[in-house]
Amino acid sequence: MRIEEHPIISFKRGKIVSFFFNGQEYKGYEGETIAAALHAAGVKVLSRSHKLKRPRGFFCAIGNCSSCLMKVNGVYNVRTCVTPLQEGDVVEMQEGRGEILAQN
């Protein structure tokens, strides 16, 4: 589900790239946000609430809430609504608050 034409806005899309979400391959446009690519592919649940595990979807789309936090290429707590999609990205739904990894 993606807007293809709009009377006011023109869309400049990048090339079609492959990425992986929870082990399954998807296609999206390079440079669009990861959350937008997932939404266009029919993925509506991006995370679950910490306490009650309720589904969370695409909400603010500007990086202010925590509804789209995911693990991207091994990095936890990535705001996928503002992170551009790149060829070969590995995206995983994040359980809880993620892990804190020591940086060298």
C-alpha positions in Angstrom: 0.0 0.0 0.0 1.8 3.0 -1.3 0.8 6.4 -2.7 1.8 6.3 -6.3 0.5 9.7 -7.5 -0.5 12.9 -5.7 -1.8 16.1 -7.2 0.6 18.3 -5.3 3.5 16.2 -4.1 6.0 14.6 -6.5 7.8 11.5 -5.4 11.5 11.0 -6.3 12.1 7.4 -5.5 15.5 5.7 -5.4 16.2 2.3 -6.9 14.4 -0.8 -5.7 16.5 -2.6 -3.1 16.1 -5.8 -1.1 16.1 -5.9 2.7 15.2 -8.4 5.4 12.6 -8.1 8.1 12.4 -10.9 10.7 14.2 -13.3 8.3 11.9 -12.6 5.3 13.0 -10.7 2.2 11.2 -7.5 1.2 11.6 -4.8 -1.5 11.6 -1.1 -1.0 13.0 2.1 -2.4 16.5 3.1 -1.4 16.3 6.2 0.7 12.7 5.9 1.9 12.4 5.2 5.6 12.5 1.6 6.8 9.1 2.0 8.5 7.6 3.4 5.2 9.0 0.4 3.3 7.6 -2.0 5.8 4.2 -0.3 5.8 4.0 -0.4 2.0 4.8 -4.1 2.2 1.9 -4.7 4.5 3.7 -4.9 7.8 1.6 -2.9 10.3 3.1 -4.0 13.6 6.5 -2.5 14.2 6.9 -3.2 17.9 5.0 -4.2 21.0 4.5 -2.2 24.3 7.0 -3.2 27.0 4.5 -4.1 29.7 1.4 -5.4 28.1 2.9 -6.4 24.7 0.2 -4.6 22.7 1.0 -4.0 19.0 2.5 -0.6 18.0 2.5 0.7 14.4 3.6 3.6 12.4 2.7 6.5 14.6 4.5 9.9 14.6 6.8 9.4 11.5 9.2 12.1 12.8 11.3 10.2 15.4 9.6 11.5 18.6 7.8 8.5 19.8 9.1 5.0 20.4 6.6 3.0 18.4 9.0 2.2 15.6 12.1 1.2 17.6 13.8 -1.8 16.0 17.0 -3.7 15.7 18.7 -2.7 12.4 21.9 -4.3 11.3 22.6 -5.4 14.8 22.0 -2.0 16.4 19.1 -1.7 18.9 16.7 1.2 19.3 16.9 2.5 15.8 14.0 4.9 15.0 12.9 3.3 11.7 10.5 6.1 10.8 13.5 8.4 10.1 16.2 5.9 9.1 16.7 5.6 5.3 16.5 2.1 3.8 19.7 0.7 2.3 20.4 -2.4 0.2 20.7 -5.5 2.4 19.5 -4.0 5.7 18.6 -6.6 8.3 15.7 -5.4 10.4 14.3 -7.2 13.3 11.4 -6.5 15.6 12.9 -5.6 19.0 11.8 -7.3 22.2 11.5 -4.9 25.1 14.1 -2.1 25.4 16.8 -3.9 23.5 20.3 -4.5 24.7 23.0 -2.0 25.5 26.1 -2.9 23.7 29.6 -1.8 24.8 31.3 0.4 22.2 35.0 0.0 21.6 
